[in-house]
Amino acid sequence: MNYFDIMNAFAAIDFGVILGSSDGTILDMNETAKKFLDLTEVPKGEKIEKIAPFLGEEAEEAGVWNPIFGRYFKRCPVPKTVSLPPQTRLFVFRDASVDFKFRLLTNTLDHMNDAVTIWDQDG
């Protein structure tokens, strides 16, 4: 499967995908990646670390990245069956907001002995 088909397949299930060159510049990205990163166009030639610094970590070790209040992203493993152009690599990421908020809430509640009220930006 080529990278363009993978980008479209991942966009259909709301995963962002960026195609980067070996020197770390952005070559292409799917619509979901643009939406997640609040971009209107693909910033071709920009460094990935400038646009999405969390993608510098390996997927298995990646934490969550919080670019704005209430929004969290996590890097994901890339399928091994992808056919890529020479000297490129794919970066896959997803919205991890619900996961992060769940971990935050359960961690907080696990450390509380008294009643607690937790509010978010929506009240």
Secondary structure by P-SEA (a helix, b strand, c coil): ccaaaaaaaaaaabbbbbbbccccccccccaaaaaaacccccccccccccccccccccccccccccccccbbbbbbbccccccccccbbbbbbccaaaaaaaaaaaaaaaacccbbbbbcccc
